[in-house]
Amino acid sequence: MSTEADLTAPAAPEPEPPPPGDRGRGSLRRADARAGLALISPTLVIVLVMVVLPILWTVLLAFQRLRLLNLRTSGLFGNFTLNNFDNVFGSSEFWGSLGTTLAYSVLGTGAAIGLGLVAALALRAPFRGRNVVRAAMLLPYVAPIVAVTFAWKTMLNPQFGVTNYWGTRLLGWDAPIAFLSEGRPVLGIPVALLTVIAFEAWRSFPFAFLFLTARLQAVPGTLEEAARVDGATVSQRFRHVLLPQLLPTIAVLAVLRFIWTFNSFDDIYLLTGGGAGTEVISVSVFNSLTARGDIGGAAAQALVLAAILAVLVGLYLWRLAPREEQS
């Protein structure tokens, strides 16, 4: 039974409806979200089909004993095994290919960045025709890989190549040198491997040249002017003024170029076919797939290659990236 206080107590206020403007903003946000999802859905589908699914399929193949002969009859989920990885890590050919890949990547990356730095410093001062020369520096990078490898193979041919022609007549070579098929080591590295490293440096230095040129243009001129007034030499100005400004850019270039060179396939395969001590891991994966028909072994080698790159990139992000942000 209700008391008089209960009857006279004011009723609880009803919640006020949201203003019309809030309802409109909420509908607008939902419409924007749907529109954004519709715009990025083609990209998501392409990434899923072209990147994610092949990676997942490669992982499945790496744990199965598959060959080209039984690929059509095998299912997606077969008998999983670790034999492929046992064969990879127990093979001397794999470790030899890994050493060749590391030598090719480190030396090729260092030579490309060094050439790019020299070119950027040489073309830093303005002169007539500098833009034309800078544009010509990009030709090795933008030229088709098939065309430039054919030009190098013709130039280095031991019978009619221009390199051996001038070498035997002007440089005093006793005999022509088969640069692309000579496995004789020089300083512990085969001649053919040194040749493909030189090709990698020549083809990739324009990329470093562009980045370093852009960074040099952003260096304040007052820093060099103050060092010049204090009596610093050219080498001292480079070491204490320019190099600290360029180190973050060089670090990024080193990581990018190392990753791309570590995965390089087309230039080595077109120049030497992986022979004469130039078989890197990417060429070894291709030979395992095409020459031996070992799909599972090729997939296992590809996964090991990806794992090595992931470890190296992780070390860079852990150790070097924070220092670059602080600098």
Secondary structure as GFF3:
##gff-version 3
##sequence-region A 1 327
A	DSSP	alpha_helix	4	8	.	.	.	ID=ss1
A	DSSP	alpha_helix	20	47	.	.	.	ID=ss2
A	DSSP	pi_helix	48	52	.	.	.	ID=ss3
A	DSSP	alpha_helix	53	62	.	.	.	ID=ss4
A	DSSP	three_ten_helix	68	70	.	.	.	ID=ss5
A	DSSP	alpha_helix	83	89	.	.	.	ID=ss6
A	DSSP	alpha_helix	92	122	.	.	.	ID=ss7
A	DSSP	alpha_helix	130	137	.	.	.	ID=ss8
A	DSSP	alpha_helix	139	142	.	.	.	ID=ss9
A	DSSP	alpha_helix	145	155	.	.	.	ID=ss10
A	DSSP	alpha_helix	162	170	.	.	.	ID=ss11
A	DSSP	beta_strand	185	186	.	.	.	ID=ss12
A	DSSP	beta_strand	189	190	.	.	.	ID=ss13
A	DSSP	alpha_helix	191	217	.	.	.	ID=ss14
A	DSSP	alpha_helix	221	229	.	.	.	ID=ss15
A	DSSP	alpha_helix	234	237	.	.	.	ID=ss16
A	DSSP	pi_helix	238	242	.	.	.	ID=ss17
A	DSSP	alpha_helix	243	262	.	.	.	ID=ss18
A	DSSP	alpha_helix	266	271	.	.	.	ID=ss19
A	DSSP	alpha_helix	281	290	.	.	.	ID=ss20
A	DSSP	alpha_helix	295	315	.	.	.	ID=ss21
A	DSSP	pi_helix	316	320	.	.	.	ID=ss22
A	DSSP	alpha_helix	321	326	.	.	.	ID=ss23
###
